[in-house]
Amino acid sequence: MDWEEYEKKCDEIRKENKRYLDIFAEEIKGLSSKTVRAHLDNADFYINEYLLREGPLSMKEGITGIDDFLGYFFIRKCMWSTPSTIKSNAASIKKFYKCMMEHGLVQKEEYNDLCFTIKENMEQWQKDCAAYNDPDADDPFDIW
């Protein structure tokens, strides 16, 4: 795929993603404005930044990418990553995909797999993030 095709595909996906984020915003509108903004920002970053860099991938394709996102990309590429922000991003993404499932946009099995991946890996992601952010600790991603 050349650059023009990539940009065109990203534009198409962004349009779809706006609709998904609007659905999500409507679903969570009863929460505090600060919480709504945090969930929307986290979901938006995942589907409009990370997934587009990775493919570009659609929201539907991205439901399987959470391990790489929270276990590697977010820790290494996002200066604001902490064990706490990993947990809050996971909560937002989980809430987002639950909404998408409830609206028939992703399958229940895919959502259950997402939840399982988050549950099984959260502790390790947080440990890796803490180590990565500690200048005195060994880099958990240094394979040499």
N, C-alpha and C positions, 0 to 999 in steps of 0.2 A: 504494500500500500504506500503510495507516495504521499507527500505532505498535503497536497490539496485534497486527496481522498480522505486522509486522516482528519483534517479540519472539518470537512463536510460531515463526516460521520460523527465527530464530536458535537457539532452544531445540532444535528438531529437528536442525538442522545440528550443534550442539554435541554432541548425543548420537551422531550418526554419527561426528563427529571424534574422540570419545573412543575409539571402536572402532578407527579408523585409527591413532591414536597408540599404542594398546595393541599393535597389530600391529607398528608401527614399533619400539616399545620391545623387543619380543620379538626382533625381527630384529637389533638392535644391542647386545643385552645382553652380548656378549662384549668390548665395548670398556670402557675405564676408566669408573668411575662419573661422573667429571667430564665426560668426553666424551659419555657417554650423556645426562647432564643438559643439556649445552649443545645437543646436537642436538634433544632433545625440546623444550626451551624455545624454540629458534628455529622449529621446525616448528609448535609450538603457537601462537606469536605470529602467524605467517603465516596459519594456517587459522582461528584463533579470534578474532583481533583484526582484522587487515587485511581478510581476505576478508568477514568479517561486516559491517565498516564499508562495504565497497564494494558490497554488494548488498542483502541478504546473498547471498554466493556459496558454493556447496559446494566441497569440496576438489577435486572433478573439474573444476568450472568454473574454479577458481583456478589451474590449471596454466598458463594463458596470461597470468597477471597479473604475472609476475616482473619485467618491465621497469619497470612503473610502481612496483612495490613497492620494488625495490632502487635504481632510478634516480631516484626522486622522493620517495615517501612516507617511506621509511626515513631518507633523508638529512635531510629537512626536519622530520619529526615526531618522530623518536627522538633524544633528547638524547645517547644513547650511540653514535650512528653515527660510525664512523671508517672509513677505507679497509680496515682489518683486519676490522672487524665486518661490513662488506659481504661480504667474502670468506668469512668463517666462516658467515654466514647463507646465502649462496649454496650453500656446501658442504652445509649441513644440509638445505636445501630440496631440493637435487638428490638427496641420499641418501634423503630421505623419499619423494620421487616415484618413485625407482627401486624402492623397496620396494613402493609402491602398484602400480607396473607389474608387478612380479614376482608380485603377488597378484591380478593381473587387474582391478585397480580403475581404472587409466587405460591408455590405448593406448600402444604403443611409439612410434608416430609423435609423439604429444603429448610424451612424455618426451624424445625426440630433439630436438624443437623447443625444449623448455625448456633442454636442455643447450647447444644452439646459441646461444640468446639469451644465456645466461650467458657463454659463451665470447666471443661477439662484443662484448658490452657491458661486461664487467668493468672493463677499463681506464678507460673513460669514466666509469662509475659512481664508481670510486675517485678519479679526478681531480675530478669534480664534488663529491664529499664533502669532499675535502681543501680545495678552494676555498671551499666553503660554511662550513667550520669555521674558516677563516682570516679574521680580522677585517680584514686588510689586502688581501685578494683581492677581485676583483669577484664578486658573487653570480652563480653560473651559472644561476640560475633567474629572475633579474630581467630581465623582458622589456621594461621601459620604459627 
